[in-house]
């Protein structure tokens, strides 16, 4: 039988197999009752955000948050709860924390400026004042003519942004028609394992090189020039407006070769920039305290509920634990981390029997390229060798390359489920091109329809930690979630706070995740896997959702 015929025959046969899925409705009822009537998910989220946010990768904040999570899960009686160190400790050479941020225009009119330092950039060493200048060109020849004129000045590097009005609702839920469209989209080919090095992105660079230059020439580095000239700081913005801005970090953690880098809300940045375009002098003052700490021990948070007759086989659930730092990382991704912690609590408190061992992973370094989950997967299941050390860089770009080396645990891995699309209710599952799991998941969703999970998307979704599993041939899945305000108000924005979380959605998400993990843990067989693609096959995805 040819490959295409075999795949077709398997897909045709799957609905019959799905009809034979064994579902323990009594245990599911216990899970639903515990999750919806005794939920602790919002209290967990409050501790994670209000008390222990933000949780920047490698910062003292995420260390404290990790220690809190370990202590909490030990109270529940979970097993093997720990901060598990990464194998590769080279990615974050320093920790960093913003302790104070003050920025204002003081003349010709005084007004506060909403903003935040980019991660891993230095502060101002106390209160400073300086003239603002607008330098939007990236032409090195033009910029170097300013040598000797920029010391102590604040440089704005972008023209005033155009800010659009809100013409559409900022919060949305998927309609039945939209979910149907996802499910009925043209079926993708089964994608299999990504090629070596495919997918993933690294740290956000601080500033950008200027000008296209001559082909083959090294681009002019504006920030390097500004550093040599002794500027007070570099101000940038993004065009979201309405007081919102997104934040990232510098590619280097070395304060000796970094400048104060400040992202400013569009309305305040634009006001200064427009005055400068009118040749009106503007004076800015700032008092920013950013603290560097010694190289942290990078870790993931792990915990288990041991299985019974299939205890040597593993089901995992997880979410990334780290956040950016301009807010407290509520929807990105305390929402996912709290829901998955709560799912573990539900499984333990409900007393349901688990055949396979259930393991939680709360990942560090996701925002810099899925680093924590990739490190974990390489250690426990399969990897492509050690990545090159990056002692001067934060995070790093791409993943390791080379032949895939599997551990014995790879063959005993049942599946991984991830939450990282905000606070919105789970409406279904992305299959990641794995057609064989579709009928199984559809059978599982039937008793969960009252919680709103009804649809499958046959295709792929990228940008988060399920890719670390999917990329080495393991069944790894992300849930479909209502967008709510994720892409409009909260994702990497400075207002990603506890107030943006939707309690009913959060309760449902934890309960649905617990149910999927329970059903995976108790199947007679492991979840089916995609075929392993030959080297050179296209992989897709990016890190840092």
Secondary structure in CASP SS format (residue, H / E / C, confidence):
PFRMAT SS
TARGET T0000
AUTHOR 0000-0000-0000
METHOD secondary structure of the structure
MODEL  1
X C 1.00
X C 1.00
X H 1.00
X H 1.00
X H 1.00
X H 1.00
X H 1.00
X H 1.00
X H 1.00
X H 1.00
X H 1.00
X H 1.00
X H 1.00
X H 1.00
X H 1.00
X H 1.00
X H 1.00
X H 1.00
X H 1.00
X C 1.00
X C 1.00
X C 1.00
X C 1.00
X C 1.00
X H 1.00
X H 1.00
X H 1.00
X H 1.00
X H 1.00
X H 1.00
X H 1.00
X H 1.00
X H 1.00
X H 1.00
X H 1.00
X H 1.00
X H 1.00
X C 1.00
X C 1.00
X C 1.00
X H 1.00
X H 1.00
X H 1.00
X H 1.00
X H 1.00
X H 1.00
X H 1.00
X H 1.00
X H 1.00
X H 1.00
X H 1.00
X C 1.00
X C 1.00
X C 1.00
X C 1.00
X C 1.00
X C 1.00
X C 1.00
X C 1.00
X H 1.00
X H 1.00
X H 1.00
X H 1.00
X H 1.00
X H 1.00
X H 1.00
X H 1.00
X H 1.00
X H 1.00
X H 1.00
X H 1.00
X H 1.00
X H 1.00
X H 1.00
X H 1.00
X C 1.00
X C 1.00
X C 1.00
X E 1.00
X E 1.00
X E 1.00
X E 1.00
X E 1.00
X E 1.00
X E 1.00
X C 1.00
X C 1.00
X C 1.00
X C 1.00
X C 1.00
X C 1.00
X C 1.00
X C 1.00
X C 1.00
X E 1.00
X E 1.00
X E 1.00
X E 1.00
X E 1.00
X E 1.00
X E 1.00
X E 1.00
X E 1.00
X E 1.00
X E 1.00
X E 1.00
X E 1.00
X C 1.00
X C 1.00
X C 1.00
X E 1.00
X E 1.00
X C 1.00
X C 1.00
X E 1.00
X E 1.00
X E 1.00
X C 1.00
X E 1.00
X C 1.00
X C 1.00
X C 1.00
X C 1.00
X C 1.00
X C 1.00
X C 1.00
X C 1.00
X E 1.00
X E 1.00
X E 1.00
X E 1.00
X E 1.00
X E 1.00
X E 1.00
X C 1.00
X C 1.00
X C 1.00
X C 1.00
X C 1.00
X H 1.00
X H 1.00
X H 1.00
X H 1.00
X H 1.00
X C 1.00
X C 1.00
X C 1.00
X C 1.00
X C 1.00
X C 1.00
X C 1.00
X C 1.00
X C 1.00
X E 1.00
X E 1.00
X E 1.00
X C 1.00
X C 1.00
X C 1.00
X C 1.00
X C 1.00
X C 1.00
X C 1.00
X C 1.00
X C 1.00
X C 1.00
X C 1.00
X C 1.00
X C 1.00
X C 1.00
X C 1.00
X E 1.00
X C 1.00
X C 1.00
X C 1.00
X H 1.00
X H 1.00
X H 1.00
X H 1.00
X H 1.00
X H 1.00
X H 1.00
X H 1.00
X C 1.00
X C 1.00
X C 1.00
X C 1.00
X C 1.00
X C 1.00
X C 1.00
X C 1.00
X C 1.00
X C 1.00
X C 1.00
X C 1.00
X C 1.00
X C 1.00
X C 1.00
X C 1.00
X C 1.00
X C 1.00
X C 1.00
X C 1.00
X C 1.00
X C 1.00
X C 1.00
X C 1.00
X C 1.00
X E 1.00
X E 1.00
X C 1.00
X C 1.00
X C 1.00
X C 1.00
X C 1.00
X C 1.00
X C 1.00
X C 1.00
X C 1.00
X E 1.00
X E 1.00
X H 1.00
X H 1.00
X H 1.00
X H 1.00
X H 1.00
X H 1.00
X H 1.00
X H 1.00
X C 1.00
X C 1.00
X C 1.00
X E 1.00
X E 1.00
X E 1.00
X E 1.00
X E 1.00
X C 1.00
X C 1.00
X C 1.00
X E 1.00
X C 1.00
X C 1.00
X E 1.00
X C 1.00
X E 1.00
X C 1.00
X C 1.00
X E 1.00
X C 1.00
X C 1.00
X E 1.00
X C 1.00
X C 1.00
X H 1.00
X H 1.00
X H 1.00
X C 1.00
X C 1.00
X C 1.00
X E 1.00
X E 1.00
X E 1.00
X E 1.00
X C 1.00
X H 1.00
X H 1.00
X H 1.00
X H 1.00
X H 1.00
X H 1.00
X H 1.00
X H 1.00
X H 1.00
X H 1.00
X H 1.00
X H 1.00
X C 1.00
X C 1.00
X C 1.00
X C 1.00
X C 1.00
X E 1.00
X E 1.00
X E 1.00
X E 1.00
X E 1.00
X E 1.00
X E 1.00
X E 1.00
X E 1.00
X E 1.00
X E 1.00
X C 1.00
X C 1.00
X C 1.00
X C 1.00
X C 1.00
X E 1.00
X E 1.00
X E 1.00
X E 1.00
X E 1.00
X E 1.00
X E 1.00
X C 1.00
X C 1.00
X C 1.00
X C 1.00
X E 1.00
X E 1.00
X E 1.00
X E 1.00
X E 1.00
X E 1.00
X E 1.00
X E 1.00
X E 1.00
X E 1.00
X E 1.00
X C 1.00
X C 1.00
X C 1.00
X C 1.00
X C 1.00
X C 1.00
X C 1.00
X C 1.00
X C 1.00
X H 1.00
X H 1.00
X H 1.00
X H 1.00
X H 1.00
X H 1.00
X H 1.00
X H 1.00
X H 1.00
X H 1.00
X H 1.00
X H 1.00
X H 1.00
X H 1.00
X H 1.00
X H 1.00
X H 1.00
X H 1.00
X H 1.00
X H 1.00
X H 1.00
X C 1.00
X C 1.00
X C 1.00
X C 1.00
X C 1.00
X E 1.00
X E 1.00
X E 1.00
X E 1.00
X E 1.00
X E 1.00
X E 1.00
X E 1.00
X C 1.00
X C 1.00
X H 1.00
X H 1.00
X H 1.00
X C 1.00
X C 1.00
X H 1.00
X H 1.00
X H 1.00
X H 1.00
X H 1.00
X H 1.00
X H 1.00
X H 1.00
X H 1.00
X H 1.00
X C 1.00
X E 1.00
X E 1.00
X C 1.00
X C 1.00
X C 1.00
X C 1.00
X C 1.00
X C 1.00
X C 1.00
X C 1.00
X C 1.00
X E 1.00
X C 1.00
X C 1.00
X C 1.00
X C 1.00
X C 1.00
X C 1.00
X C 1.00
X C 1.00
X C 1.00
X C 1.00
X C 1.00
X E 1.00
X E 1.00
X C 1.00
X H 1.00
X H 1.00
X H 1.00
X H 1.00
X H 1.00
X E 1.00
X E 1.00
X E 1.00
X E 1.00
X E 1.00
X E 1.00
X C 1.00
X C 1.00
X C 1.00
X C 1.00
X C 1.00
X C 1.00
X C 1.00
X E 1.00
X E 1.00
X E 1.00
X E 1.00
X E 1.00
X C 1.00
X C 1.00
X C 1.00
X C 1.00
X H 1.00
X H 1.00
X H 1.00
X H 1.00
X H 1.00
X H 1.00
X H 1.00
X H 1.00
X H 1.00
X H 1.00
X H 1.00
X H 1.00
X C 1.00
X C 1.00
X H 1.00
X H 1.00
X H 1.00
X C 1.00
X C 1.00
X C 1.00
X E 1.00
X E 1.00
X E 1.00
X C 1.00
X C 1.00
X C 1.00
X C 1.00
X C 1.00
X C 1.00
X C 1.00
X C 1.00
X H 1.00
X H 1.00
X H 1.00
X H 1.00
X H 1.00
X C 1.00
X C 1.00
X C 1.00
X C 1.00
X C 1.00
X E 1.00
X E 1.00
X E 1.00
X E 1.00
X E 1.00
X E 1.00
X C 1.00
X C 1.00
X E 1.00
X C 1.00
X H 1.00
X H 1.00
X H 1.00
X H 1.00
X H 1.00
X C 1.00
X C 1.00
X E 1.00
X C 1.00
X C 1.00
X C 1.00
X C 1.00
X H 1.00
X H 1.00
X H 1.00
X C 1.00
X C 1.00
X H 1.00
X H 1.00
X H 1.00
X H 1.00
X H 1.00
X H 1.00
X H 1.00
X H 1.00
X H 1.00
X H 1.00
X H 1.00
X H 1.00
X H 1.00
X H 1.00
X H 1.00
X H 1.00
X H 1.00
X H 1.00
X H 1.00
X H 1.00
X C 1.00
X C 1.00
X C 1.00
X C 1.00
X C 1.00
X C 1.00
X C 1.00
X C 1.00
X C 1.00
X C 1.00
X C 1.00
X C 1.00
X C 1.00
X C 1.00
X C 1.00
X C 1.00
X C 1.00
X C 1.00
X C 1.00
X C 1.00
X C 1.00
X C 1.00
X C 1.00
END
